Amino acid sequence: MNLDRFDPAIVRADRVIKLAAQLRVPDGAHVVLYPSRLVEERGEKTLIEAIRQLGRDDVFCLLLGSAGAPTPLEKDLERAIESADLNGKVQIGPYVDDMPAAYMLADVVVATGGARQGYSRAMIEAQAMGRPVVCEQGGGAAETVIGGVTGWTAQEGDPPGLAAAIDAALSLSIERRAELARAAQENVRARYGLAEANTRLLRFYEHMRG
C-alpha cells in the first residue's frame, strides 16, 4: 500500500479548515469520523446508538461517504438519527477527495461491521495519519489494530462497548495521544508499507518456486 499521500506532516492547516467549513463541522467539536460508502449496512446504527449513549455535547459524528443521491441505507440512517434525537450531532456527509485532511479533522476514526467488514483501508489510512481508531471485533478492520496501543475494539453490535471505546479515544491526554500516533504510524509502516508488501511478494514467489 502506497502511504506517501497519508502523511500528517504534509497536510496543510488550510486544507483541514476548508474541509471543516465544507462539512459544516461545529467549532470546537470533537469529531468522530466514520468513512465508508453508505450503500450496504455495516453497523452504522450501532454507531448512532453509541453516540446517543455517549451523551457528550462536544461530540460531532460524521458519516462520510454519501455518493450524492440518497441511497435507501442513507434514508434509513437519517430516520435513525432523527429517532435518536441526534440531528446536528450526527451528520451524513459526501465522499471527499481529500481524505488525508478528513483524517486530520477527526479526533477518532471508527469502523463498524464486525465480521461483515473485510479489508479496511480506512483503518490503515487513519493509523498512517496518526489518528486513534475504534472498530468492532471479528473482521478485517480489527486485524489492523493493536488493542490499547493504536486503538480500541468493541464487540460487534454492542453500542455501550463502542461508546466506551470512543470515549476512551476522546479522553486521551496530549502526551498519550502523541504516543498512540507514533505507535499507529509505526504499525502501518511495518505491516502495510510498500517495503513490507514487496518483501511478502518475494517470499510468495520463493514459496511457489519451491
C-alpha positions as CSV (number, residue, x, y, z in Angstrom):
1,M,0.0,0.0,0.0
2,N,1.5,3.4,-1.0
3,L,1.1,5.6,2.1
4,D,3.1,8.6,0.8
5,R,-0.2,10.5,0.5
6,F,-1.2,9.7,4.1
7,D,1.4,11.7,6.0
8,P,0.2,14.2,8.6
9,A,3.4,16.2,8.0
10,I,2.3,17.3,4.5
11,V,-1.3,18.2,5.3
12,R,-1.5,22.0,5.5
13,A,-3.9,23.5,8.0
14,D,-5.8,25.4,5.3
15,R,-6.9,22.1,3.8
16,V,-8.3,21.0,7.1
17,I,-10.0,24.3,7.7
18,K,-11.5,24.3,4.2
19,L,-12.9,20.8,4.6
20,A,-14.3,21.6,8.1
21,A,-16.2,24.5,6.6
22,Q,-17.5,22.4,3.7
23,L,-18.8,19.7,6.0
24,R,-20.2,22.3,8.5
25,V,-18.3,20.9,11.4
26,P,-19.2,22.9,14.6
27,D,-16.3,25.0,16.1
28,G,-14.6,23.2,18.9
29,A,-16.3,19.9,18.4
30,H,-14.6,16.5,18.9
31,V,-15.0,14.8,15.5
32,V,-15.9,11.1,15.3
33,L,-15.3,10.1,11.7
34,Y,-16.9,7.1,10.0
35,P,-15.5,7.0,6.5
36,S,-17.4,4.4,4.4
37,R,-19.6,4.2,1.3
38,L,-23.1,4.2,2.6
39,V,-24.6,1.5,0.3
40,E,-24.6,-1.7,2.3
41,E,-25.4,-1.7,6.1
42,R,-22.3,-2.3,8.2
43,G,-23.3,-1.5,11.7
44,E,-23.9,2.3,11.2
45,K,-26.9,2.1,13.5
46,T,-24.7,0.7,16.3
47,L,-22.5,3.7,15.9
48,I,-25.5,6.1,16.0
49,E,-26.8,4.5,19.2
50,A,-23.3,4.6,20.7
51,I,-23.1,8.3,20.1
52,R,-26.5,8.7,21.8
53,Q,-25.4,6.7,24.8
54,L,-22.1,8.6,24.9
55,G,-24.1,11.6,25.8
56,R,-21.4,14.2,25.1
57,D,-22.4,17.6,23.9
58,D,-19.0,18.2,22.5
59,V,-19.1,15.3,20.0
60,F,-19.9,15.6,16.3
61,C,-20.1,12.3,14.4
62,L,-19.6,12.5,10.6
63,L,-20.7,9.5,8.5
64,L,-18.6,10.4,5.4
65,G,-19.4,8.6,2.2
66,S,-22.6,9.7,0.5
67,A,-22.4,9.5,-3.3
68,G,-25.0,12.2,-3.8
69,A,-28.5,11.0,-4.4
70,P,-29.5,9.4,-1.0
71,T,-29.4,5.6,-1.0
72,P,-32.0,3.5,0.8
73,L,-29.5,3.0,3.5
74,E,-28.9,6.7,3.9
75,K,-32.6,7.4,4.2
76,D,-32.8,4.7,6.9
77,L,-29.9,6.2,8.7
78,E,-31.4,9.7,8.6
79,R,-34.5,8.2,10.2
80,A,-32.3,6.6,12.9
81,I,-30.5,9.9,13.6
82,E,-33.8,11.7,13.9
83,S,-35.3,9.0,16.1
84,A,-32.3,9.2,18.4
85,D,-32.7,13.0,18.6
86,L,-29.2,13.5,17.2
87,N,-29.9,15.9,14.4
88,G,-26.9,18.3,14.4
89,K,-24.7,15.8,16.3
90,V,-24.6,13.0,13.7
91,Q,-24.4,14.0,10.1
92,I,-24.2,12.2,6.8
93,G,-21.6,13.8,4.6
94,P,-20.4,13.4,1.0
95,Y,-17.5,11.4,-0.3
96,V,-14.5,13.8,-0.3
97,D,-11.3,13.6,-2.4
98,D,-9.0,15.0,0.3
99,M,-9.2,12.1,2.7
100,P,-5.9,13.0,4.4
101,A,-7.5,16.3,5.5
102,A,-10.6,14.4,6.6
103,Y,-8.5,12.2,8.9
104,M,-6.7,15.2,10.3
105,L,-10.1,16.7,11.1
106,A,-11.0,13.6,13.1
107,D,-10.3,13.0,16.8
108,V,-11.1,9.4,16.3
109,V,-11.9,7.2,13.3
110,V,-14.4,4.4,13.6
111,A,-15.2,1.3,11.6
112,T,-18.2,-0.9,12.3
113,G,-19.5,-4.1,10.8
114,G,-17.5,-6.7,12.7
115,A,-17.3,-10.0,10.7
116,R,-19.0,-8.2,7.8
117,Q,-16.1,-5.9,7.5
118,G,-13.4,-7.1,5.1
119,Y,-10.1,-5.4,4.4
120,S,-10.3,-1.9,5.9
121,R,-8.3,0.6,4.0
122,A,-9.8,3.4,6.2
123,M,-8.4,1.9,9.4
124,I,-4.9,1.6,7.8
125,E,-5.0,5.1,6.4
126,A,-6.2,6.6,9.7
127,Q,-3.4,5.0,11.6
128,A,-0.9,6.2,9.0
129,M,-2.2,9.7,9.8
130,G,-1.7,9.1,13.5
131,R,-5.4,9.0,14.4
132,P,-6.8,6.9,17.2
133,V,-9.1,4.2,15.8
134,V,-12.0,2.2,17.1
135,C,-13.6,-0.8,15.4
136,E,-15.7,-3.8,16.0
137,Q,-14.2,-7.2,16.6
138,G,-14.3,-10.1,14.2
139,G,-13.4,-8.6,10.8
140,G,-10.6,-7.2,8.7
141,A,-10.7,-3.8,10.5
142,A,-9.8,-5.4,13.9
143,E,-6.8,-7.1,12.3
144,T,-5.2,-3.8,11.6
145,V,-5.5,-2.5,15.2
146,I,-3.2,-3.3,18.2
147,G,-5.6,-3.1,21.1
148,G,-4.7,-0.4,23.6
149,V,-1.7,0.6,21.6
150,T,-3.0,2.0,18.3
151,G,-6.7,1.9,19.1
152,W,-9.6,0.0,20.7
153,T,-12.0,-2.7,19.7
154,A,-15.6,-3.5,20.8
155,Q,-17.8,-6.5,20.5
156,E,-19.9,-6.4,17.3
157,G,-23.4,-4.8,17.8
158,D,-22.5,-3.5,21.3
159,P,-23.4,0.2,21.5
160,P,-22.3,0.6,25.1
161,G,-18.9,-1.1,24.4
162,L,-18.5,1.1,21.3
163,A,-19.4,4.2,23.2
164,A,-16.8,3.3,25.9
165,A,-14.1,2.8,23.3
166,I,-14.9,6.1,21.6
167,D,-14.9,7.9,24.9
168,A,-11.5,6.4,25.8
169,A,-10.1,7.7,22.5
170,L,-11.6,11.2,23.0
171,S,-10.2,11.3,26.6
172,L,-6.6,10.8,25.8
173,S,-4.1,13.2,27.2
174,I,-1.9,15.2,24.8
175,E,1.1,13.0,25.7
176,R,-0.8,9.7,25.4
177,R,-2.3,10.8,22.1
178,A,1.2,11.6,20.7
179,E,2.4,8.2,21.9
180,L,-0.5,6.5,20.2
181,A,0.1,8.4,16.9
182,R,3.7,7.2,16.8
183,A,2.7,3.6,17.5
184,A,-0.1,3.7,14.9
185,Q,2.3,5.1,12.2
186,E,4.9,2.5,13.0
187,N,2.3,-0.2,12.9
188,V,1.3,0.8,9.4
189,R,4.8,1.2,8.1
190,A,5.8,-2.2,9.5
191,R,2.8,-4.1,8.2
192,Y,1.4,-2.3,5.2
193,G,4.1,-0.1,3.7
194,L,5.4,-0.8,0.2
195,A,8.7,-2.3,1.5
196,E,6.8,-4.8,3.6
197,A,4.4,-5.6,0.7
198,N,7.4,-6.2,-1.6
199,T,9.0,-8.5,0.9
200,R,5.9,-10.6,1.2
201,L,5.6,-10.8,-2.6
202,L,9.2,-12.1,-2.8
203,R,8.5,-14.6,-0.2
204,F,5.4,-15.8,-2.1
205,Y,7.4,-16.2,-5.3
206,E,10.1,-18.1,-3.5
207,H,7.5,-20.4,-2.0
208,M,5.9,-21.0,-5.4
209,R,9.2,-21.9,-6.9
210,G,9.8,-24.4,-4.1
